[in-house]
């Protein structure tokens, strides 16, 4: 009888020793769901080239809005003021869309426009001098922006949504450039040439 109790006790101890094996086995299945999470992360990851494009596009867009607001305040011709308002409207919309896109791709964007030497210079100007300097800057900026967006829109591979944004926004940038060229050709910054700018 004592021997039977001893054997029974031994089995009980063995069972107790094996009891943690249940939870340990359950925990071993956890990496599978963790792997799913990492795969989900990979589905929204983008290349360094796409990240650079989004960041540069955001910087440029915010600068256009800031300078457009400045043009409305300091511009002396109606044409320049109207162009500034157009920049605020168009680039403001594009910036909002780009922010949503960047958020979905886990891309951190700058919180505001950086002030370069030209923006600081424009802040200290007014009148026709401001008009000429501002429109000249818009010519340079939009040529650079168009080259950036064309490169992204025509790139092979990469993130399809980012590429679609570039493709969709490119015609707007090209229309802005044409507006600048038309304005400079017509001389809207001169007193005789003030008028409404084509939309």
Phi, psi and omega in degrees: 000314178299322180295322179296317178297320180297316179296319179298317179296323180296318178296322180296318179294321179296320179296319180295321181294327181276348185303317181297346182298332180298299180300322180299320179294320180297320181293329182294345179274349184297320182304336179298313179290326177297321179296323178298319181297318180293326177293322178297321178297322181293331182293337180253003179286148182232162181288163179296327178295318178293321178297318179297318179299311181300317180294315180293320179296321179293315179300313180296318180296318180292325178294320179297320179294314181298316179289328176296320177295321178295320179297324178292331180275318190253347181296144180261338179258149178298324182298318180291319178298318180293321178296318177300319179296322179295321179296318179297317182292306185291312182288332176297316178295315180296322179297318179297318180294320181292324178298316179297318179296316180297320179298317181292340180256007181059041178253124179279128179253156174297150183277344181198169181290144176274142181266109177268184183299321182292318180296322177294321179296316181296326179299331181268004182251167176200172177068205184295331177297319177296315182304312182296315182294320181295312182293327176295319178294322179295325177297312180296313183298316185286329173297318179293317180297317181297319178297319179296313183289325178296319180298317180291317183295328182262003182292146177269135183077207182077184182281124184295327180288322177292318177298320179295322178297316180298316181296319182291323186276335185306313180301326178294316179296320179294324177292325176297316179299317179296323177298318179296315180298318178297319181295317180292325179290321182278344181068050183290347182278345179278159183299321182285338186262004182295140179177195180272141179270140179299143175258000000 
